[in-house]
Amino acid sequence: MEGNNTPAAGGGKREQIIETLKTKSALLQHIFDNTQQVFGQLKEILQEYAVEVNDRLEGTTDKRVKMEYRDRGKFEAQLQMAGDILIFSMHTNVFQFERENIIWQNSYVKQDKQNAYCGVINIYNFLADSFKYNRSADEGYLVARIFINRDFQYMVEGKRQVTFRHDNFGQGAITPEALTEIIENTMAYTLDFDLLVPPYDTVKLVTVDQMNTKIENSKLQTGKRLGYQFRSDDV
């Protein structure tokens, strides 16, 4: 038929879609695999760290003062340090930085914008009692996040992560030693990040339902900075 030799409508768009699948989608999958590999290394470090710390604490302090590691699944791990819990959570998506981010001033990123696509591992701090007493309204705080790209280059944003700023991105692949330093910086910050008495005006009113719930399950909302402003540059 005469129409058989006519190019299909939208053929150019189809080729564009195929090319995107071959390049960008493959890139994102590669970054996901890298991030998952690093997260596996992070889990191993956490587990070994808890064992070593507990060995050194044994017989020297209250038995309740210890580290407990828990694997919470493929994309999550937990480390309890006495009254604090750190949740390490790998996001299953890959991200690009917003255009206003300072990362775009980095020379490595300027060379190839695909270098700025990253997987993310978030680290949150919660009170151990929030989980123990099932206080679902309690707040946790993002204390660090690790960005990993296609070349295993990394950057860390967070508390006391002063040696992993944007200008270091592209200068070295992440290693177990670097992961250990990130973890230790996060632990140190968390242990110094005290639970503050909330301002009087933020807790002076309580509903009957809240009080009944508190009596039953100790569920009045609690957080280390409840009632205070928590800023990204707090140290």
C-alpha positions in Angstrom: 0.0 0.0 0.0 1.1 3.5 -0.7 1.1 4.5 3.0 3.6 1.8 3.9 6.6 3.9 2.9 5.4 6.9 4.8 7.3 7.5 8.1 5.1 7.0 11.2 3.8 10.2 12.6 5.8 11.3 15.6 8.8 9.1 14.6 11.2 11.9 15.7 9.6 12.0 19.1 9.8 8.3 19.4 13.5 8.3 18.7 14.0 11.0 21.3 12.2 8.8 23.9 14.3 5.8 23.0 17.5 7.9 23.2 16.4 9.2 26.7 15.8 5.6 27.9 19.2 4.6 26.6 21.0 7.5 28.3 19.3 9.2 31.1 17.3 6.3 32.5 20.3 4.1 32.3 22.3 6.8 34.2 19.7 7.0 37.0 19.7 3.2 37.4 23.4 3.2 37.6 23.4 5.9 40.3 20.7 3.9 42.2 23.0 0.8 42.1 25.9 2.8 43.4 23.9 4.3 46.2 22.6 0.9 47.2 26.1 -0.5 47.2 27.3 2.4 49.5 24.3 1.8 51.8 25.3 -1.8 52.1 28.8 -0.8 53.2 27.3 1.7 55.6 25.2 -1.1 57.2 28.3 -3.2 57.7 30.1 -0.3 59.3 27.3 0.4 61.7 27.0 -3.2 62.8 30.7 -3.6 63.4 30.9 -0.2 65.1 28.1 -1.2 67.6 29.9 -4.5 68.4 33.2 -2.7 69.1 31.7 0.1 71.2 29.7 -2.4 73.3 32.9 -4.5 73.9 34.6 -1.4 75.2 31.7 -0.4 77.4 31.1 -3.8 78.9 31.7 -3.8 82.7 32.5 0.0 82.7 29.0 1.5 82.9 25.3 1.0 83.3 24.1 -2.0 81.2 21.5 0.2 79.6 24.2 2.4 78.1 25.0 0.6 74.9 24.7 0.7 71.1 22.1 -1.5 69.3 22.2 -2.0 65.6 19.0 -3.1 63.7 18.6 -3.8 60.0 15.1 -2.4 59.2 15.0 -3.7 55.6 16.6 -3.1 52.2 16.6 0.7 52.4 16.7 1.4 56.2 18.9 0.8 59.2 18.8 1.9 62.8 21.4 2.6 65.4 20.3 3.2 69.0 22.8 5.0 71.3 21.2 4.8 74.8 18.3 7.3 74.6 18.9 8.3 71.0 18.1 6.6 67.7 19.7 7.3 64.3 17.7 6.2 61.3 19.7 5.7 58.1 17.3 5.8 55.1 18.2 5.3 51.5 15.8 7.1 49.1 14.8 4.9 46.2 14.8 7.8 43.7 17.7 9.7 42.1 17.7 13.5 42.4 19.0 16.6 40.6 19.9 19.7 42.5 17.8 22.8 42.1 19.2 25.5 39.9 20.0 27.9 42.8 22.1 25.3 44.6 25.8 26.2 45.1 26.8 22.8 43.7 26.5 24.3 40.2 29.6 26.4 41.0 31.6 23.2 41.4 34.1 22.7 38.6 33.4 18.9 38.4 29.7 19.6 37.9 30.4 22.3 35.4 32.3 19.8 33.3 29.2 17.6 32.9 25.8 18.4 34.4 25.1 14.6 34.6 27.7 14.5 37.5 25.1 16.3 39.6 22.6 13.5 39.5 22.8 11.8 42.9 21.3 9.2 45.1 20.6 10.2 48.7 21.0 8.6 52.1 19.2 10.5 54.9 20.2 10.3 58.5 17.5 11.2 61.1 17.7 11.6 64.9 14.8 10.4 67.1 14.4 9.8 70.8 14.4 6.1 71.6 11.4 6.6 73.9 9.4 7.9 70.8 9.6 4.3 69.4 9.5 2.5 72.8 6.2 4.2 73.8 4.8 4.5 70.2 4.6 8.3 70.4 3.7 8.7 66.7 3.5 12.5 67.0 7.1 12.9 68.2 9.4 14.7 65.9 12.8 13.5 64.4 15.4 15.7 62.9 17.4 15.4 59.7 21.0 15.7 60.9 22.9 14.7 57.7 22.4 13.5 54.1 24.9 11.8 51.8 24.8 12.4 48.1 26.4 9.8 45.7 26.7 10.1 42.0 27.6 7.8 39.0 31.3 7.9 39.8 30.9 7.3 43.5 31.8 10.9 44.1 30.0 12.2 47.2 29.0 15.2 49.2 27.5 15.5 52.7 25.2 18.1 54.1 24.6 18.2 57.8 25.7 18.8 61.3 29.5 19.0 61.8 30.1 17.5 58.3 32.6 20.3 57.7 35.0 18.3 55.6 32.5 17.2 52.9 31.3 20.5 51.4 30.3 21.2 47.8 33.8 22.3 46.8 35.1 18.8 47.6 32.6 17.1 45.3 34.4 15.4 42.5 37.7 15.2 44.3 37.5 11.6 45.6 35.2 8.6 45.6 33.5 7.6 48.8 35.3 5.0 50.9 34.6 2.9 54.1 36.9 5.3 55.9 34.9 8.3 54.7 31.7 6.6 55.6 33.0 6.0 59.1 34.0 9.6 59.5 30.5 10.7 58.4 28.9 8.3 60.9 31.1 9.4 63.7 30.4 13.1 63.1 26.7 12.4 63.1 26.9 10.4 66.3 28.9 13.1 68.0 26.4 15.8 67.0 23.5 13.6 68.1 24.9 12.9 71.5 25.6 16.7 72.1 22.1 17.6 70.7 20.3 17.8 74.0 16.6 17.5 74.8 15.5 21.0 75.8 12.5 21.9 78.0 10.0 23.4 75.5 9.0 27.0 76.1 6.2 27.3 78.6 3.7 28.9 76.2 4.0 25.9 73.8 2.9 23.4 76.4 0.5 25.4 78.7 -2.6 24.0 77.0 -3.5 20.3 76.6 -6.7 18.7 75.5 -8.5 16.0 77.4 -7.8 13.6 74.6 -4.1 14.3 74.8 -4.1 13.8 78.5 -6.0 10.6 78.3 -3.6 9.4 75.7 -0.7 10.4 77.8 -2.0 8.5 80.8 -2.5 5.4 78.7 0.6 5.4 76.6 2.8 8.4 77.5 2.1 10.0 74.1 2.4 13.7 74.6 4.5 15.0 71.7 8.2 15.3 72.4 11.2 16.3 70.4 14.6 17.7 71.1 13.7 21.2 69.9 9.9 21.1 70.2 8.7 24.7 70.4 12.1 26.0 69.1 13.1 26.8 65.6 15.4 24.2 64.2 17.7 25.6 61.5 20.0 23.9 59.0 23.0 25.8 60.3 22.4 24.9 64.0 25.5 23.5 65.6 
